[in-house]
Amino acid sequence: MRSPHWNAVFIAISLFLVGYCLLAPLALPKLWQMRHKDSSLRGEIASLKKQVQKLNLEAALLIGDTRDSLEYLEYVARKEHGFIGHGELLLLLNEPLGKKSKP
């Protein structure tokens, strides 16, 4: 005959195995979903860190008073805001360059 101690161990192991068999199928898809989301979020974090680094560099160029800063400020003014320099002429064309109009 077994001792009461072994009966308790057997019951505990049996309950653990039954619980695991019942709950594991529910937990595995959730675990996979969470791992996929974790991977996706890590990629997004890396992308955002690169974007922050790029914006910090741009902010430093816009705020500074070095020659590079002034050249970058002029570049932004021309490209993004359409400014022209002193003594320059602005040419307005009816059609894009390189396209010929049909007669």
C-alpha positions as CSV (number, residue, x, y, z in Angstrom):
1,M,0.0,0.0,0.0
2,R,1.2,3.5,-0.8
3,S,1.8,6.2,1.7
4,P,-0.4,9.3,1.8
5,H,2.6,11.4,0.8
6,W,2.8,9.5,-2.6
7,N,-0.9,9.8,-3.1
8,A,-0.7,13.6,-2.7
9,V,2.2,13.8,-5.2
10,F,0.3,11.6,-7.7
11,I,-2.8,13.8,-7.4
12,A,-0.8,17.0,-7.8
13,I,1.0,15.8,-10.9
14,S,-2.3,14.5,-12.3
15,L,-4.0,17.8,-11.8
16,F,-1.0,19.7,-13.3
17,L,-1.1,17.5,-16.4
18,V,-4.9,17.7,-16.8
19,G,-4.7,21.5,-16.4
20,Y,-1.9,21.8,-18.8
21,C,-3.6,19.7,-21.5
22,L,-6.8,21.8,-21.1
23,L,-5.2,25.2,-21.1
24,A,-2.2,24.8,-23.3
25,P,-4.2,24.7,-26.6
26,L,-5.7,28.1,-25.6
27,A,-2.4,29.6,-24.6
28,L,-0.2,28.7,-27.5
29,P,-2.0,30.8,-30.2
30,K,-2.0,33.7,-27.8
31,L,1.7,33.2,-27.2
32,W,2.4,33.1,-31.0
33,Q,0.3,36.2,-31.5
34,M,2.2,38.1,-28.7
35,R,5.6,37.1,-30.2
36,H,4.5,38.3,-33.6
37,K,3.3,41.6,-32.1
38,D,6.6,41.9,-30.1
39,S,8.6,41.4,-33.3
40,S,6.5,43.9,-35.1
41,L,6.8,46.5,-32.3
42,R,10.6,46.0,-32.1
43,G,10.8,46.8,-35.9
44,E,8.6,49.9,-35.4
45,I,10.8,51.1,-32.5
46,A,13.9,50.7,-34.6
47,S,12.3,52.6,-37.4
48,L,11.2,55.4,-35.1
49,K,14.6,55.6,-33.5
50,K,16.1,56.2,-37.0
51,Q,13.5,58.8,-37.7
52,V,14.2,60.6,-34.4
53,Q,18.0,60.6,-35.1
54,K,17.3,62.0,-38.6
55,L,15.0,64.7,-37.1
56,N,17.6,65.6,-34.4
57,L,20.2,66.1,-37.1
58,E,17.9,68.2,-39.1
59,A,17.0,70.3,-36.1
60,A,20.7,70.8,-35.3
61,L,21.3,72.0,-38.9
62,L,18.3,74.4,-38.8
63,I,19.2,75.9,-35.4
64,G,23.0,76.1,-35.7
65,D,24.9,79.0,-37.2
66,T,27.7,77.1,-39.0
67,R,28.2,77.2,-42.7
68,D,26.6,73.8,-43.1
69,S,23.6,75.1,-41.1
70,L,23.2,78.1,-43.4
71,E,23.5,76.0,-46.5
72,Y,20.9,73.5,-45.3
73,L,18.6,76.4,-44.3
74,E,18.9,77.8,-47.8
75,Y,18.3,74.3,-49.3
76,V,15.1,73.9,-47.3
77,A,13.9,77.4,-48.2
78,R,14.4,76.7,-51.9
79,K,13.1,73.1,-52.1
80,E,10.3,73.1,-49.7
81,H,9.1,76.7,-49.8
82,G,10.0,77.8,-53.3
83,F,12.2,80.7,-52.3
84,I,14.7,82.1,-54.8
85,G,17.9,83.9,-54.2
86,H,18.7,87.6,-54.7
87,G,19.3,88.3,-58.4
88,E,17.8,85.0,-59.5
89,L,15.0,84.7,-62.0
90,L,12.1,82.3,-61.6
91,L,11.0,80.5,-64.8
92,L,7.4,79.4,-65.0
93,L,6.8,76.7,-67.6
94,N,3.4,75.6,-68.9
95,E,4.5,71.9,-69.2
96,P,7.2,69.8,-67.5
97,L,10.6,69.8,-69.0
98,G,11.4,67.0,-71.5
99,K,7.8,66.6,-72.7
100,K,6.9,67.8,-76.2
101,S,3.5,69.2,-76.9
102,K,1.4,67.4,-79.5
103,P,0.7,69.6,-82.6
